[in-house]
């Protein structure tokens, strides 16, 4: 049985603009629900369930926060609160999840936790009144990479982990990836022969970050950066297989969920080329993908209700309309 701790009143411990009195919005908010094990300790999610009863099973949206896989201040509380409340009012159950940061454990730990959260929700679909066949996932920046990777890599046992609920699948039906894209080989493995050969086989484009150069010596220097070593447990140039394992673009020859990719055209942190390349690869292999380039916006939550409407309409179409 689920151990649910209901929050009443305004949520605390979050930035003022992210606070919400969920009860007043007609939403049951359950804080710190243990969904599985991240190594030797429990992992938690916040759960939002519409109070209004429905006859059918509800679709699900999982939110994955960003923060460079490493910033402890950005947690499951760092989320588009208003949009998630709107989703609940539309009939969705929403979950905002935590995952192990690479400062604790390198990849594949972060994606193992995300996949465990998907399996947990499916395992408790009956208790929560949700449709296990209508699960979507949405993330921003590092969370966008994790969301896309959950969608892309279903079937790769190297990324499943052992956090719990192994009898359930971690596949999702729809993915919204905000300003990350599908290629992680820029973290040192870009010039590795295995990476270049696999990219040629698939006919995909790989991308470096602004300021990186296509020289082996330059990338060796980049690979010594602390974050790269945290990501893989060693320099990125020594981890070509893991670099491809955690790059959604390398899965395009397999079955894929529907994708909505969104990227600001003024993003100076992650160039929009990453999303362009992933989008092109998805289309090349005949997958369901939409790319929205946001004018005059950079790296961070988009400004303008219309962009959140695009996301919610995407999930409504892919998880409700097409699931009937």
Secondary structure, 3 states (H helix, E strand, C coil): CCCCCEECCECCCCCHHHCCECHHHCEEEEEEEEEEEECCEEEEEEEEEECCCCCCCEEEEEEECCCCCCCCCCCCCCCCHHHHHHHHHCCCEEEEECCCCCCCCCCCHHHHHHHHHHHHHHHCHHHHCEEEEEEEEEEECHHHHHHHHHHHCCCCHHHCCCCCCCCCCCCCCEEEEECCCCCCCCCCCCCCHHHHHHHHHHCCCCCCCCCCCCCHHHHHHHHCCHHHHHHHCCCHHHCHHHHHHCCHHHHCCCCCCEEEEEEECCCCCCCCHHHHHHHHHHHHCCCCEEEEEECCCCCCCCCCHHHHHHHHHHHHHHHCHHHC
